[in-house]
Amino acid sequence: NVAYLVLLFSTLGYFFPAFEGGATVPAIIGASVVLWIVHALTLRGVRTAAAVNVVVTIAKVVPIVVFIALAAVGFKAGLFTADFWGRTTEIDGAPLGDTLTQVKNMMLVTVWVFIGIEGAAVYSQRAARRSDVGRATVVGFAAVLALLLLVNMLSYGLMAQAELAGVPDPSMAGLLESQVGSWGAAFISIGLIVSLLGALIAWVLLCVEILRLPALENVMPTALAKENIHGAPATALWLTNICVQALLLWTLANESTYTNLIYLATSLILLPYLWAAAYQVLLAVRGETYQGGHGRTKDLLVGLVALAYAVWLLYAGGWQYLLMAAVFYLVGTALYVWARRSSGQPVFTRAELAVFGVVAVTSVVAVALLVTGNLAVL
């Protein structure tokens, strides 16, 4: 959410220079105002916020489709194939490396695009039909993947790789400006502003739901499940947006960029993805939840591929982000401890206590490296 707010005001910087970069004092003040407007809207109820998001989703697709159409017209095959594997291209004097290195360096950004694809499952309790959940996930994934491929592949036919790397955020605006003039940048910027507002609403809802559902099972404090008269989990909403506000101030103090923030956000999601994949493998091996073994072999194979990919993502992400993630997990554990004690249940099993010990020690190391200036991710 903080990354979206920073990019939102970085985009507004095209029209208002005081916001340029998204991490200036005026930008953070503006981002805070937008955050609490979204907060107020969400307090009016999940359905109200969701209705706004439907309109925004339709509006934000139009600029992307226009970009794809114009890029297809201006596409130059010779430019696209020039140094196709990036063997001679240098960015700021540094080579891109071999193909595997290039893939590794892009993994966090690629995962960032698809974070939240599981969102339909989170909302499944509110769905009229469970079948809609799977359908929404598949359609959403396919649509995002198609747009991602078209935008990225066509871009390499519009501008040389080294030049493309130097285009500031939002890069699509700068790219279209080079093709059709300043109106192209303004058009994309306006579309992106609408898109980010919609994404912010969707993600505030998702963050709140992620707190509410575990609270119903005593994994989070039960207070986080309480809803106001409009059906909005008000306590979870306040906790979410207070955290976002705190991180906005942290961003200002550290002059963090959009890229720094998405790297950190992606790193925080990698371990949950890994545990989810590992749990699927465990269920398939044990045969739990399978009646007559139907679909068990397929799920085992899918789980193994997902687990291998998740391990690769952890490696590609880099140790510094994992260290920082441990600090966030340690802070979050306080809510879990509070919930378990409040419900009179044991806090940790022996195995869980060992995992907690690893997280705690890693957090101490991370903080020590931060204080000494040997770790910087924001």
N, C-alpha and C positions, 0 to 999 in steps of 0.2 A: 504493500500500500504506500509506503514511503517512496519507493522507486517510482510509482505512478505519479505521485504528487510532484516529485522533483522533475520528471519528464514533462508533466503538464505545464509547469511554469517555465521550464527551459523552452518549450514550444511557444508559449506566450511571449517569450523573449524576442521572437521574430517581429512582433508588433510593438512590444514595450521593452526597450533595451535594459531597463532596471531589473528585469527578471532573467536576463541572459544567463544560461548555465544552470538555473534552477536551484542553486544553493546560496543565493545572496540573501541579505536580510529582508528586502522587500518580497522576494520569492517565498521565503519560509513563512513570513507573516501571511501572505496570500494563500499559501498552501494550508496553513492552520485554519484560516477562515473557511476555505472550501471543505476541509475535513469536518468541521463542526456543523456546516450546513447539511452535509451528507448524513451526519449523525442525527440531526433533528429530523431529516426526512425518514430515516430508518426507524426512528422511535415511533413514527406514525403507523408503522406496521410493515411487515415483510412484503405483503401483497402490493402495497403502495410503491415501495422501492422497486419491486420486481416489474411492475407495470412500466415504470419510467425506464428501466433497463431494456425492456423489449423495444421501445421506440428508439433508444440510443443505439442498440445493436444494429437495427436496420439502417440508421443514418450513417454509422461509421463504416459500413461495408462499401458504400458508394464511392468514396475517394480511392479506396484500394482497388476497386474494379476499374475505375477511370485510369489510375496509374498503370495497371496491367495492360489496358488497351493502348495507351499512348506509348508505353515501353515496347510493346510488340511491334508498333509501327516504326519506332526509331531504332529497333534492335539491329546491331551490326555483327554479323556472324564472325567476321575476321577479328574483331575486338574480343569477342567471347572466347575464341579458340587460342588467342595469343597467350603464350606461357600458361597453358591450361592448368598445369599441375603446380604453378607457383614456384618453379625451381629457381628462377632468376629474379623474381620480384622481391624488393626490399621495402620495409616499412620503417621509416625513421632510421635508415641505415642498417637495420637488422633483417636478415633473411627470414622467410616464412618457415623454413625447415622442410623436412620430407613430408609426404602425404599423411603418414600416421601422426606426426607431430602437429600438423595443421588440424586434423580431426580432433586430437586430444585438446588442443587449445580452444576449440570452439564448443566443447561439450557442455559447459555450464550455460552458455548463451542458448544453445539448442534446447536444453532441458527447460530453461526459463520460459520459452515459448509455450511449452505444453504443461507447465505447472497449473494445476486446477482442472485438468481434463477429467479428474475423478470427482469433480464438483457435483455432478448429477447424482452420484451415489450418496454424497453427503446429504443432499436434499430429498433422498428417496422417501423419507418418512412423510414428506409433505405432498408427494406425487399422488395424483388420482389413481393412476395405474402403474404398477411396478414395471410393466413392460416398457413404459416410456423412458425409464431410467437408462436401460441398456441402449435403446434407440438414440436417445439424446447424446450419450457418450460417443457412440460410433459416428453419428452424423457430425457432431462437433469436432471430433478428431480429424475426420476426413476433410472437412471444410477448412480447418486451420492448416492442415498439412498442404492442401492444394494451394491456398493463398501464400503460404510460406515459400513453397517451391517456385511458384510463378514469380513472386516479387524478387526473390533472390537470384534466380537463374537469369531472368530478363535484365536485372541490374548490371550483370557482368557483360552484357552486350551494349551498354550505354556509356560506360566509363572504364578506364584502365584500372586494374586492381589497386595499384599504389595510390592513385588519385581517389578511388572510391573509399579507401581506408581513411582518408583525411577529411571526409565530409562530416561535419558536426551533427550531433543529434538535434532534431529528428532527421536522420539521413535521407529518408524518402523525399522529404521536402526539398533538400538541397539537390538531390539527384534530378527531380522533375524540373527544378528551376533551371538546371543546366540544359534541359531539353526544350522547354517551352517558354522560359522567362519567369519573371517574378510572380506572375499570377499562379503559376504551378505550385510554388512554395507556399503561397498564401492559402491556396485551395487545400493542399495536403495538411497544412498546419491547423486549419479550422476543423478538418475531418478528424485529425488526431486529438484535438482538444475534446471534441464530442466523444470520441472513442475512449479516451482516458477517463472522462467523467463517468461514462457507463461502466467501464472496467472497475473503477473505484467503488461504485455502488455495489457491483456484483461481489467484489472481494470483501467489502465490509460485511455483507450478508454471509459470505462463506466463512469468514473468520469467526463470526458470532455463532454460526451453526456448529463449527468445529469445537467450540467451548460448550455449547448447550447440550449436544448429544452425549458426550462423556459424563456430564454432570447428572444426567438421568440414570447413569449406572454407577454413581459414586466414584468415578475415576477423577472427576473434577468436583470442586465444592458445589453442593446442591443449589446455592444461591445463584450460580451462573445459569441455571435452567429456568429461573423465574421469569415470567412474561408480564408485560404491562397490559393495560386494558385494550391495547391495539394488537395484542398477540406478538409483540416484539420482545425478545430476551434482553431487557433493559440493562441488567447488571453486566452481562457478557459484552454488551455493546459499549458500555462505559469503560470496561477494562480494556477492550480492544483499542479503542480510540485514544485513551490516555497513553497506552504504550506507543501508538503511532505518533502522537504528539511529542513524546519524549525522544523518540528516534529522529524526528524532524529537527529538534534542537541539537541532537548529537550530530546530525548531518551538517548543520550550519557550523558547528564548532570545528568539525574536521574537514570542511569543504569537500564533502564526498560527492562523487559524480553518480550519474544514473548507472553507469557500468559497474562501479564499486558495489552499489546497492543490489543490483540483480545477481552479481556473483555471490554475495552473502546470502541473499534470499534462496538462491538455488542450492547452495551448500546446506542450508538448514533443512531442505526437503529430501536430500539424498538418503540419509539414514532411515527416515520413515518409509521411503520407497524400497530400500533394501530389506527392511524387516517385513514389509508387506509381501514381497516376493518370496522371502524365506518361509513365511507362514503358509503361503500357498503350497510350497514344496512339502512342508511338514504335514499339512492336511492330506495332500495327495498320497504321501508315503504311508501315513497311518490309516488312510481310508475313512477318516472322520468326515461327516456330513455328506457322504456318498451312499446313496441307496442302490444296492446292486452293482456298485462299482462303475456306474455309467458316467463317462466323461473323465474318469480319473486319470487315465494315461495321457490324454490330451492336456489336462490341467498340469500334470507333472512336467511335461515337456515345456509348456509355456512358462511355468514357474521357474524351471532351471535356466531357460534363456533369459528371463527377466532378472533372475538373481545374478547371473554372470554379467549382464549389462550394468546392474546396479553396482557391483564390485568395481567394474571398469570406470564408472562415473566417479566413484570415490577417489580412485587413483588419479583420474584426469582433473578432478577439482582442485587438488593440491592440499598439502597438510595445513597451511595457514588458515584456510577457511574451516577445516574440520576442528582445529583448535578453538576458533571463535565460536563455532556451533556448540561446542561443549559448554561454554559459558551460558549461552541461552538455554540449553537443556537443564543446566543446574538450577537456574532461576525458576524455570517452569516446574521443576520437581517440587518446589515449595507448595504449589497448588495441589499436587497429587497427595503429598503428605497430609496436608490440611483435610482433604476430602476423605482419606482413609481413616484418619483418627476421628473425624466427626461422625463417621458411620460405624465406628467401633470395630473396624476390620484391621488385620495386621498390615503394616505399611509395606514391608518388603519380605519376600522369601530370601533364602540364603543366596540363591543365584542372582536375584534382582539386586540384593545388597552389594554383591560383587560388581555388577554392572554400574551401580550408582557410585561405587568407589572409584572405578575407572574414570567416570565422567567428572567426579570431584577433583581427582588428581590432575586430569587433563585441563580442567578449568583453572586450577592454580598455576599450572605451567603457562597457560595462555595469558593470564593476567600479569604474571611476572614478565613475560616477553613484551606485552603491551606497555608496561611501565618503563621498561628499559629501552623501548623504541625498536625492538627487534621483530615486532609483529605489527603490521599495519594493513587492515583490510577495508577501512572506511576513511 
